[in-house]
């Protein structure tokens, strides 16, 4: 019923299981409002960055922060 019914403290013996060495596994974060994309296209007044490079830099920065979904607000 979509509930966690238990936590095991021992190593899993299931095929394909990952041992996280004490790290936590969390779902991806959702950024509900940001204007971060604009800053990649125009990093400072008078400077225009190539579109593909700007998008790749933005996505790399966002993914490194654990964010998997972005609702970007452009002005």
DACORNOR-V229469 format. One line per field, one symbol per residue. burial: # if it has 16 or more other C-alpha atoms within 10 Angstrom, else .. Layout:
BEGIN
burial->???
END
This chain:
BEGIN
burial->....................................##.##............##..##..#....#..#.....
END
